[in-house]
Amino acid sequence: MSKINQPSNQIKLTNVSIVRLKKGGKRFEIACYKNKVQEWRTGVETNLDDVLQISNVFMNVSKGELAKTNDLQKAFGKSDVEEIVKEILKKGEVQVNEKERDHDLGALRREIATLVAEKCEEPATGRPYPVGMIEKAMAEAGFSVKPDKTAKSQVSACIKQLQSESTLPIQRSRMRVRVTMPAADAKRLRDKVIEGAEKVEDDTIGQDEWEAIMLIDPGQFRVINDLLQKECKGRGRLETLTLMAHAQSS
């Protein structure tokens, strides 16, 4: 029987994720919608019809070769296609062609570089770096992009590697803030507030009020704010003077 008219031959491989499982000396494949395999595995997607492009098991998806019932029975000990599909979905390897893998890794690398550029600056001038310059430094430092992790989760490791293994001078951007509170509160809280600062530009205590202008890591903003809320009962203030130190010169 000719396979020409089988719908499986019309699968557009650019839009399909092939999941492959080797079992009983043979290779079995299923054709899934892109990104749906991971959703199925994490429980986000539970409808099999929304995962599969074609509800069949193949020996070779791209050639449209369906698996024979006898082969399924021998390998899986059953012939229920839905149950076999679920096993392949659970245990199989998602096939990614080289061109697609390179494209995905390139896009992820660019996303990481963009996030690093947003969070960092040149120490001497406080200016942000262009994304292209960050990408070059990533290559120089030999930073390996992890395809199974999000760009956001790889930013900290990337910055550390750039600092230790590239020639690019780089530091996390700083937020400039003003902290004010009654002098009585400052006697017990000043040291706690200041320990969260990268640099203290002004530290003035008068008879009634204490004021400090500091450069902090953006992550410290909430820490200091929570401290004021808890300890000063509305008497302390935290203001942003510039969102990032390099915002003044960009």
C-alpha positions, 0 to 999 in steps of 0.5 A: 500500500502506498504511503503517499496519501497518508496524512502523516506525510503532510506533517510540517516538521518545522511545527512538530516536536518528535518524541522518540523512545527506543524499546525492544530493539526498535525505535518508536516516535510520536508527533506532538505540537511544539512546547506541549511535551513539557506542558504534559510532563509538568501537568499543565496540559492534561488533554492528550488531543492537544498534545498530539498532532496525530494520534498514532505511533510511528517507526519514523514520523518524517517518512510517515511509517506507522508502527505495526501492532505486532511490534508495539505488542512485543516492545510494550507488552500491549497494543493500546495506542493511547497507553503506549503514547503516554509511555513514550511521552513520559520516557521518550527523548524530544528530538530537536534538529541542529538548526532549531537547537542553534536558533533556540540557544542563540535566542536564549543567549541574546535574552540573557545578555539583554537582562545582564545589560539592564542590570549592570554598568561600567564601574568607571562611568556608571553607563550601561553596556550595549547588548552586543558588547555583553554577548562578546564578553559572554563568548570571551568568558566561555559562558555556556547557556543552559537550554533547560533553564530560563534566561532569568535564572542564568543571569546571576551566574553569567554576571559572576563569570563575566566578572571573573573570566572576561576582560570587561569591567562590569558591576551590578547597577546601583539604585540611589536612595534617600532614607530619613527617620526621626533621630531617636529611631536612627540611634538603633536603626542607623547601622542596620540601614547602612549595612545594606548600602554599597556606598554612603554618599551622605550621612547626617543626623540632626536634633530631630532627624537623620538623613542618609543618601546611599547607593544600594543594590536594587535587591536591598530596596525591599529589605530596607523598606520592610525594616522601616515599615516594621520599626518606624511605624510610619515615621521613616521614609525611603525615596528613590532618587534615581532608579539606577545609577546609570539612569543619569547618564544613559 
